[in-house]
Amino acid sequence: MKKKISLLAIVAISLFCMIYISNHIIVGHGAEQSADEVSNDDLNHAAWKFKNKELSIAVFMGGYGPEYWKEIVSQFEEAYPGVKVDMTISPRIGDVVRPQLVAGNPPDLLAVADTEQSGLITSLVKEKGLLDLTDVFESKALDKDVKLKDMVLPGMLESTRFSPYQDGKIYMAPFNAGPMGLIYNKNLFREKGWKLPETWDEFFALGKELEKEENYLTDANGRKVKRALFTYQGIYPDYLEEIMYPSLANAAGIDPLKKIFSYEPGSFETDEVKKVLDTFAKIGLEGYLMDGTVNLNHTQSQTDMMQGKAIFIVNGNWMENEMKDSPREEGFEFGMIPVPVFHKEDERYILSSYEQFSIPLRAKNPELAKEFLKFLYTDESVKLFAQKSNGAFALKGAQELSKPYLTPGVYEMFSAYDGATAIFQDWKALPKGSKIDIKNVLFRQSMTSIMTGKMTTEQWMERVEQVFAQIQTEMRTPAK
């Protein structure tokens, strides 16, 4: 039985539509309007169009912590009445989500990077299991009159990190961005009068300086202990890519590095590559590596470094937030420098970290997931991330927008970009069905052996070249 619609109801509906259109005009053409001026009412108009108001998201909980995610989910639910977000957040999110993917019941949105240890996103890229997000970036921001694609830092969306198939379509969305390099204690360097190394020769010379008893660490028991020059996240050697890729760019050049990222045969077996690999071997074999490093996880090695047992560790600007409650040497101040170069006049390179958002192809509520993704790119979200997680989004102007909320240590780490060329890993997508994980070959299966002298750099290069040849064969063979 059809219900009659009263005149009052018609008037109410008309009034709602007028307000809805007005809101679109105000937001659509007020490019100068800040996020502070955009109330929840400006976003509420969108809630009605989503028939399915249940959104499932999965978040990797790394160095930035959970606080931002709890708050942004709450704000989204408030801005979109009736929407309910079911969030799973875990440091082992890949292991949690993988069974859901296999069962055909994936989350609607993933805040998981392709560098996450489980390889979840890498697998989804291989299997072409991610939704095309190009339409999201062609659409306008929720709080300003600009397309989302024009807000992202230059060159990102066109790279294989976000357009893995190089088909002009975007399958992953940028999250945060920041420099990765050598973390050190600024206060210690200031007290000792040490010069920050610009070249590898200066880096190793500083290691010799540490042999002087006057530079020893006094431990909790009052004993004098020699400081090590370097440590890293031993059981997670992937962190050393933060040295590997900038050093390859320095020694060989950007074009040869691109050939490596494309698995080109012969690209990893050159004199320039060997120079870089020999540097890792020298750190491990000539006494510059902190004892026990290869058996430590990330928090253990980072704590040891902060307590003064090693003066450098490789990491990103998230480390301060990740280790905010960890013990440290008195007066410890976070600092960061780019990776040293081989010659004083060489161009310096620094690897940038870029985490990602994505939507599984089989997500049950992709449209609401896209709306949530756009919500994450509002100025209010950018400032909230800085306030709660001490990090910056990969958007133009995000660093300055975040400045009032970032600690001085993290904000100053961005100065590591000064005088250096920013690069990021740009591995070509592997073919569907491939079982190869290039990070395993480059780091997890090799680095400990190199550092302990159980593998030579020649063997390392040969192993990588064999895998490159296998990948080329797979690329020529149609997937079954």
Summary of the structure (lengths in Angstrom):
residues: 480
radius of gyration: 24.7
end to end distance: 54.1
largest distance: 92.4
contacts: 1512
relative contact order: 0.16
helix: 45%
strand: 15%
